[in-house]
Amino acid sequence: MAVVAVGKAGQGARIGIDVGGTFTDFALYDPERDAFFHHKQPSTPADPALAVQQGLAALLQKSALAAGDVALLMHGTTIGLNAIIQRRGAQVGLVVTEGFRDVLEIGRARMPSSFDFHATRETPFISRERVLEIGARLDPQGNRTRWPDEAEIARSAAAIAALGVEAITLMLINGYANPDAEAELAALLQAQVPDTTILSAAELWPEIREYERTLVAGLNAYIQPLMQRYFARLTALVGEIGVDAPILVTASNGGSLSLASALARPIDTVLSGPAAGAVAATRLATVPPVERLVSFDMGGTSSDIAVSVGGQAELATRTDIGGLPLILPVVGVSAIGAGGGSKVSVDAHGVLRVGPESAGADPGPVAYGRGGTVATVTDCYLMTGLLDPAAFLGGGMPLNGALAGQALTTVASALGLHGEDAAAQAASGALSVATAQMASELLKALAQRGFDPSDFTLVPFGGAGPTHANLLAEDAGLPRIVVPLRPGTFCAMGAVTTDLRRDFVRGLRRPLGEPGQQSEAMEQLGATFDRLELEAHAWLASQGEALSQSVETSYAVDMRYGGQAYELKVDLPATRPWTPEQVAEAFHAAHTRIYGFRDTHAPIELGTVRLAIIGRMPSIGATRLSSSDQAVEPKGTRRVFLSGRWHDAEVYARSALRAGDCFDGPAIVEQDDTTVVVLPGWYADTDDFGNLHLLRYAQASDLPVELIETALTEGTLIDATPIDAANAVPPDTTPTAVTGEAR
């Protein structure tokens, strides 16, 4: 990765915002005081920007700052993601090369489930009636083999106007090979239909495979009007309270974009909130260093995980959004289960179920007292004693335990449970079901990457993450947990610390050549990277004054042996130029690492060229806690229902913990944004930076406390031999199918 130093970014308060389904979270960093301030505001689903305005006002009051002291707003949101999942985007159309009208209907010609006779394919988000054809086509080298004349362009423009849609996506076969030609045609159509946005798919993302390229551009157009309306509303509302700071939007790749870039390319932001949390978890784990971690984000609606090895969050070049493949670089976030608002029910067969339906923010869990009648996971926490109804959100939002008890008594009756503890038993059972679902998905995600869960540390965040983390780690066999100091607003804190980043691609599609005949391929590879670097630096310069102290550039290229159907993304050294032998060896090494062999006699083919540019934001220091020779004292005890019986758990205030404070489970640690549960058989210890470490005792329960503390400090309490991460990461590949473009 090439690094170039630049001027220091301007100073001032930075505010991270994460708009969730149940709560909107805020984190403010004030460099003058080197201090963080946090706030959680109930979301307003009918008008998400309103919760942002209300939360910003409360946060400024809490931090004693004026609106003019805010230098930067860094915003993460799942509005675009939810619009895709719920299919409530704009009315958009599609113009394709003649003969390819069914590109979305055919897709990859695969059933969603090979073993489900009742499975149905995903309905295209653009209906066939809104797909038009045009006589324009390129060959695999990007040369025009057919091009429309003025009369055909006029007819196509008239047909577009007749559709009455907000935006049109243009996709030409082999357009990735000549994005300028496709962009030219889009401009010709745009000139005749000025009221309808015409978007070139290849100009947005010039990567081979027409179905996936169409989805990227089509979904971008699908969510763009919604995002434009939201950010226009947001800008107006924050302006009403005097905040006129620039807005950056966190992106799916773990970086951030200017508001203008996000509005032009909203598809880059669909996983912005979860990605920010995963990146923050990775940075947290560097002090003290944690080699392998799984971030666990459990909010009100769902739970997500991401894997990090060696201080780097896992990036994928493909993900699935609402059943649709998305070929963009994203932090590898996987949904694994329910959230705090997920509903608990008993089906017609007497089976206890949790989710997927959620009570959301309105009416929310029954205990919120807003009219909810169906028990949720949060109600289960309350009924089992894991939550204190008077301490929720630091006492700012008391819960109604009686209402939660009534709802769970209904669940208990449906299960045939009766007696004094029936509601608690039903609640405990529901938590066990939710935990089993999560553990199954987590273990599957690790197994697909070739990882052993016993080598990983769980980093929980979100309002419910620390409450459920120990249950999940116990079930999945993860021996360690690190709970951040402010987990309830962790994604918002991640937004504060994100760097500017954007990825650029270009299709090359040519053989590397035989030894001694590779100069032409290397010249084209170098020229392609030169062009991408010019685009990347121009983009970074356009992001405004909120630049970082350095700029980094990374290089990669997709490669395969001749005749293979899959490609491997191969990282190249930061220092250019490269020799043909370096490029070939990088691919051979990657192939050996993934598949266990290399074929030095097979021809190598170059595919998609990838460049990422990163503008590093000023770093935020970690504040050390004071320590004490005195043992930490609990503020009280509370009965909790775990593993089918009641336990007396000591209750601690997170704000009272000092570096080195340690205690056994069962225990509860309360703070104003979440509650941490420590199970029996686990041990809690606070590090110098306020992170709470939970470790399984394993076979060390008979050891003296002094020896256990030493083992915790040295990381030797549990034997977990590291494995070579490079030999365990599978390729990020996309199966091939012939539907018009050469593979």
Backbone hydrogen bonds, N-H to C=O, Kabsch-Sander energy under -0.5 kcal/mol:
donor,donor_aa,acceptor,acceptor_aa,energy
2,A,553,T,-2.6
4,V,551,V,-3.2
6,V,549,Q,-2.1
10,G,545,E,-0.6
13,A,69,D,-1.8
14,R,29,Y,-2.2
15,I,72,L,-2.5
16,G,27,A,-3.4
17,I,74,M,-2.7
18,D,25,D,-2.3
19,V,76,G,-2.3
20,G,18,D,-0.8
20,G,23,F,-1.4
24,T,41,Q,-3.7
25,D,18,D,-2.6
25,D,23,F,-0.5
26,F,39,H,-2.5
27,A,16,G,-2.0
28,L,37,F,-3.4
29,Y,14,R,-3.0
30,D,28,L,-0.5
30,D,35,A,-2.9
33,R,30,D,-0.6
34,D,30,D,-1.2
35,A,30,D,-1.7
37,F,28,L,-2.3
39,H,26,F,-1.9
41,Q,24,T,-2.7
43,S,22,T,-2.3
47,D,44,T,-2.0
50,L,47,D,-1.7
51,A,47,D,-0.8
52,V,48,P,-1.2
53,Q,49,A,-2.2
54,Q,50,L,-2.5
55,G,51,A,-2.7
56,L,52,V,-2.6
57,A,53,Q,-2.1
58,A,54,Q,-2.0
59,L,55,G,-2.6
60,L,56,L,-2.7
61,Q,57,A,-1.8
62,K,58,A,-2.3
63,S,59,L,-2.3
64,A,60,L,-0.8
65,L,60,L,-1.8
69,D,66,A,-1.8
70,V,67,A,-1.3
71,A,13,A,-2.7
71,A,69,D,-0.5
72,L,13,A,-1.5
73,L,246,P,-2.6
74,M,15,I,-3.3
75,H,73,L,-0.6
75,H,248,L,-3.4
76,G,17,I,-3.4
78,T,19,V,-0.7
82,N,78,T,-3.0
83,A,79,I,-2.0
84,I,80,G,-1.9
85,I,81,L,-2.5
86,Q,82,N,-2.7
87,R,83,A,-0.6
87,R,84,I,-0.6
88,R,83,A,-2.3
90,A,222,Y,-3.2
92,V,90,A,-0.8
93,G,167,A,-2.4
94,L,130,R,-2.3
95,V,169,T,-3.1
96,V,132,L,-2.6
97,T,171,M,-1.0
98,E,134,I,-2.0
100,F,97,T,-2.0
103,V,100,F,-1.4
106,I,102,D,-2.9
107,G,103,V,-1.6
109,A,106,I,-2.7
116,D,113,S,-1.0
117,F,115,F,-0.7
119,A,116,D,-1.4
127,S,125,F,-0.5
130,R,127,S,-1.9
131,V,128,R,-1.7
132,L,94,L,-3.4
132,L,130,R,-0.5
134,I,96,V,-2.1
136,A,134,I,-2.1
137,R,146,R,-2.4
138,L,173,I,-1.3
139,D,143,N,-2.5
142,G,139,D,-2.7
145,T,137,R,-2.0
145,T,143,N,-0.6
146,R,137,R,-1.6
153,I,149,D,-2.3
154,A,150,E,-2.2
155,R,151,A,-2.1
156,S,152,E,-2.6
157,A,153,I,-2.4
158,A,154,A,-2.1
159,A,155,R,-2.1
160,I,156,S,-2.3
161,A,157,A,-2.4
162,A,158,A,-1.8
163,L,159,A,-0.9
163,L,160,I,-0.8
164,G,160,I,-0.7
164,G,161,A,-0.7
165,V,160,I,-0.5
166,E,91,Q,-2.7
167,A,91,Q,-0.8
168,I,197,T,-3.2
169,T,93,G,-1.9
170,L,199,L,-3.1
171,M,95,V,-2.7
171,M,169,T,-0.5
175,G,172,L,-2.3
177,A,174,N,-1.5
178,N,175,G,-1.3
181,A,178,N,-0.8
182,E,178,N,-1.4
183,A,179,P,-2.5
184,E,180,D,-2.0
185,L,181,A,-1.9
186,A,182,E,-2.2
187,A,183,A,-2.1
188,L,184,E,-1.9
189,L,185,L,-2.2
190,Q,186,A,-2.6
191,A,187,A,-2.0
192,Q,188,L,-0.7
192,Q,189,L,-0.9
193,V,189,L,-1.2
196,T,193,V,-1.6
197,T,166,E,-1.5
199,L,168,I,-3.1
199,L,197,T,-0.6
201,A,170,L,-2.8
201,A,199,L,-0.5
204,L,200,S,-1.7
205,W,201,A,-2.7
207,E,205,W,-2.2
213,R,209,R,-2.4
214,T,210,E,-2.3
215,L,211,Y,-1.9
216,V,212,E,-2.2
217,A,213,R,-2.0
218,G,214,T,-3.1
219,L,215,L,-3.0
220,N,216,V,-1.7
221,A,217,A,-2.1
222,Y,218,G,-2.0
223,I,219,L,-1.9
224,Q,220,N,-1.2
227,M,223,I,-2.4
228,Q,224,Q,-2.6
229,R,225,P,-2.3
230,Y,226,L,-2.2
231,F,227,M,-2.6
232,A,228,Q,-2.0
233,R,229,R,-2.2
234,L,230,Y,-2.8
235,T,231,F,-2.6
236,A,232,A,-1.9
237,L,233,R,-2.4
238,V,234,L,-2.8
239,G,235,T,-1.5
240,E,236,A,-1.2
241,I,237,L,-0.7
241,I,238,V,-0.6
242,G,239,G,-1.6
243,V,238,V,-2.2
244,D,242,G,-0.7
248,L,73,L,-3.2
248,L,246,P,-0.5
249,V,257,L,-3.1
250,T,75,H,-2.5
251,A,255,G,-2.9
252,S,268,D,-3.3
254,G,251,A,-1.5
256,S,499,D,-1.0
257,L,249,V,-2.5
259,L,247,I,-1.3
262,A,258,S,-2.5
263,L,259,L,-2.3
264,A,260,A,-1.8
265,R,261,S,-2.3
268,D,265,R,-1.9
269,T,266,P,-2.0
270,V,267,I,-0.9
272,S,77,T,-0.6
272,S,269,T,-2.0
273,G,77,T,-0.5
275,A,271,L,-2.1
276,A,272,S,-2.1
277,G,273,G,-1.7
278,A,274,P,-2.0
279,V,275,A,-2.3
280,A,276,A,-2.3
281,A,277,G,-2.2
282,T,278,A,-1.8
283,R,279,V,-2.1
284,L,280,A,-2.6
285,A,281,A,-1.9
286,T,283,R,-1.4
287,V,284,L,-1.7
287,V,288,P,-0.7
290,V,285,A,-2.1
293,L,308,S,-2.4
294,V,457,T,-2.8
295,S,306,A,-2.6
296,F,459,V,-2.8
297,D,304,D,-3.0
298,M,296,F,-0.7
298,M,461,F,-2.2
299,G,297,D,-0.6
299,G,302,S,-2.2
303,S,337,G,-1.6
304,D,297,D,-2.5
305,I,334,S,-2.6
306,A,295,S,-1.2
307,V,332,G,-0.6
308,S,293,L,-2.5
309,V,312,Q,-1.7
310,G,291,E,-2.5
311,G,291,E,-0.5
312,Q,309,V,-1.1
314,E,307,V,-2.4
316,A,330,V,-3.1
319,T,326,L,-2.0
321,I,324,L,-3.1
322,G,320,D,-0.5
324,L,321,I,-1.5
326,L,319,T,-3.6
328,L,326,L,-1.3
330,V,316,A,-2.5
331,V,252,S,-3.0
332,G,314,E,-3.3
333,V,331,V,-2.4
334,S,305,I,-2.9
336,I,303,S,-2.9
337,G,303,S,-1.1
339,G,301,T,-0.6
340,G,299,G,-3.2
341,G,300,G,-2.7
342,S,339,G,-1.6
343,K,357,E,-2.7
344,V,375,A,-3.3
345,S,353,R,-2.6
347,D,351,V,-2.4
350,G,347,D,-2.1
353,R,345,S,-3.3
355,G,343,K,-3.1
359,A,341,G,-3.0
361,A,21,G,-0.7
364,G,359,A,-1.8
368,Y,365,P,-1.6
369,G,366,V,-1.9
377,V,342,S,-1.4
378,T,340,G,-2.6
380,C,376,T,-1.6
381,Y,377,V,-2.2
382,L,378,T,-2.0
383,M,379,D,-2.4
384,T,380,C,-2.0
385,G,382,L,-1.1
386,L,381,Y,-1.7
387,L,381,Y,-1.3
391,A,388,D,-1.5
392,F,388,D,-0.6
394,G,391,A,-1.5
395,G,392,F,-0.8
396,G,393,L,-1.6
397,M,392,F,-1.7
399,L,389,P,-2.5
400,N,367,A,-2.4
401,G,399,L,-0.9
404,A,400,N,-1.7
405,G,401,G,-2.4
406,Q,402,A,-2.0
407,A,403,L,-2.1
408,L,404,A,-2.2
409,T,405,G,-1.9
410,T,406,Q,-1.5
411,V,407,A,-1.3
412,A,408,L,-2.6
413,S,409,T,-2.5
414,A,410,T,-1.8
415,L,411,V,-1.2
416,G,413,S,-1.2
417,L,412,A,-3.1
422,A,419,G,-1.3
425,Q,421,D,-2.7
426,A,422,A,-2.5
427,A,423,A,-2.4
428,S,424,A,-2.7
429,G,425,Q,-2.4
430,A,426,A,-2.3
431,L,427,A,-2.2
432,S,428,S,-2.0
433,V,429,G,-2.2
434,A,430,A,-2.6
435,T,431,L,-2.5
436,A,432,S,-2.5
437,Q,433,V,-2.2
438,M,434,A,-2.2
439,A,435,T,-3.1
440,S,436,A,-2.3
441,E,437,Q,-1.8
442,L,438,M,-2.8
443,L,439,A,-2.8
444,K,440,S,-1.9
445,A,441,E,-2.3
446,L,442,L,-2.3
447,A,443,L,-2.6
448,Q,444,K,-2.3
449,R,445,A,-0.7
449,R,446,L,-0.7
450,G,447,A,-1.4
451,F,446,L,-2.6
455,D,452,D,-2.2
456,F,453,P,-1.8
457,T,292,R,-1.8
458,L,480,R,-2.5
459,V,294,V,-2.7
461,F,296,F,-2.7
462,G,487,P,-3.0
464,A,298,M,-2.1
465,G,298,M,-1.0
468,H,464,A,-1.9
469,A,465,G,-1.7
470,N,466,P,-0.5
472,L,468,H,-2.2
473,A,469,A,-3.1
474,E,470,N,-2.3
475,D,471,L,-1.9
476,A,472,L,-2.9
477,G,473,A,-1.4
478,L,473,A,-1.5
480,R,456,F,-0.8
481,I,694,L,-2.1
482,V,458,L,-2.6
483,V,481,I,-0.5
483,V,692,L,-3.2
489,T,486,R,-0.8
490,F,487,P,-1.5
493,M,489,T,-2.0
494,G,490,F,-2.6
495,A,491,C,-1.9
496,V,492,A,-1.5
497,T,493,M,-1.2
498,T,494,G,-0.6
498,T,495,A,-0.9
500,L,615,G,-2.1
501,R,256,S,-1.9
502,R,613,I,-1.7
504,F,611,L,-3.2
506,R,609,V,-1.6
507,G,176,Y,-0.6
507,G,206,P,-0.5
508,L,607,G,-1.1
510,R,606,L,-1.4
512,L,604,I,-3.6
513,G,604,I,-0.6
517,Q,514,E,-2.8
522,M,518,Q,-2.3
523,E,519,S,-2.3
524,Q,520,E,-2.2
525,L,521,A,-2.4
526,G,522,M,-2.7
527,A,523,E,-2.6
528,T,524,Q,-2.3
529,F,525,L,-2.1
530,D,526,G,-2.3
531,R,527,A,-2.1
532,L,528,T,-2.3
533,E,529,F,-2.6
534,L,530,D,-2.0
535,E,531,R,-2.1
536,A,532,L,-2.8
537,H,533,E,-2.6
538,A,534,L,-1.9
539,W,535,E,-2.3
540,L,536,A,-2.5
541,A,537,H,-2.2
542,S,538,A,-1.1
542,S,539,W,-0.6
543,Q,540,L,-1.3
544,G,541,A,-0.7
547,L,545,E,-1.8
549,Q,616,R,-1.3
550,S,616,R,-0.7
551,V,4,V,-3.4
552,E,614,I,-3.0
553,T,2,A,-2.6
554,S,612,A,-2.4
555,Y,572,L,-0.5
556,A,610,R,-2.3
557,V,570,V,-2.1
558,D,608,T,-2.9
559,M,568,L,-2.4
560,R,605,E,-1.6
562,G,603,P,-2.8
564,Q,561,Y,-2.3
568,L,559,M,-2.9
570,V,557,V,-2.1
570,V,568,L,-0.7
571,D,569,K,-0.5
572,L,555,Y,-2.4
576,R,574,A,-0.6
583,V,579,T,-1.9
584,A,580,P,-2.6
585,E,581,E,-2.5
586,A,582,Q,-2.2
587,F,583,V,-1.7
588,H,584,A,-2.7
589,A,585,E,-2.8
590,A,586,A,-1.9
591,H,587,F,-2.9
592,T,588,H,-2.5
593,R,589,A,-2.4
594,I,590,A,-2.0
595,Y,591,H,-3.1
596,G,591,H,-0.6
596,G,592,T,-1.6
597,F,591,H,-0.6
602,A,599,D,-1.0
605,E,560,R,-3.3
606,L,510,R,-3.2
607,G,558,D,-2.9
609,V,506,R,-3.3
610,R,556,A,-3.2
611,L,504,F,-2.7
612,A,554,S,-1.9
613,I,502,R,-2.2
614,I,552,E,-2.9
615,G,500,L,-2.7
616,R,550,S,-2.4
616,R,614,I,-0.7
621,G,619,S,-0.5
623,T,621,G,-0.5
625,L,688,D,-3.8
628,S,659,A,-0.7
635,K,651,V,-2.7
636,G,651,V,-1.0
638,R,649,A,-2.6
640,V,647,H,-2.4
641,F,384,T,-2.7
642,L,640,V,-0.8
642,L,645,R,-2.4
645,R,642,L,-1.5
647,H,640,V,-2.8
649,A,638,R,-3.0
649,A,647,H,-0.8
650,E,666,P,-1.3
651,V,636,G,-3.3
652,Y,668,I,-3.2
654,R,652,Y,-0.6
654,R,670,E,-2.8
656,A,653,A,-1.5
657,L,653,A,-0.5
657,L,654,R,-1.2
659,A,626,S,-2.2
660,G,686,T,-2.9
661,D,658,R,-2.3
663,F,684,A,-1.9
665,G,682,W,-2.2
667,A,678,V,-2.2
668,I,650,E,-2.8
669,V,676,V,-2.7
670,E,652,Y,-2.9
670,E,668,I,-0.5
671,Q,674,T,-1.9
674,T,671,Q,-0.6
676,V,669,V,-3.2
677,V,466,P,-1.4
678,V,667,A,-2.8
679,L,677,V,-0.5
681,G,665,G,-0.5
682,W,679,L,-1.5
683,Y,695,L,-2.7
684,A,663,F,-3.0
685,D,693,H,-2.3
686,T,661,D,-2.1
687,D,691,N,-2.5
690,G,687,D,-1.6
692,L,483,V,-2.5
693,H,685,D,-3.6
693,H,691,N,-0.6
694,L,481,I,-2.8
695,L,683,Y,-2.7
696,R,479,P,-1.8
697,Y,681,G,-2.4
700,A,697,Y,-2.4
703,L,700,A,-1.7
708,I,704,P,-2.1
709,E,705,V,-2.8
710,T,706,E,-1.9
711,A,707,L,-2.4
712,L,708,I,-2.6
713,T,709,E,-2.4
714,E,710,T,-2.3
715,G,711,A,-1.0
716,T,711,A,-2.3
717,L,711,A,-0.8
720,A,718,I,-0.8
725,A,723,I,-0.8
727,N,724,D,-1.3
728,A,725,A,-2.0
729,V,725,A,-0.9
733,T,731,P,-1.0
739,T,737,A,-0.8
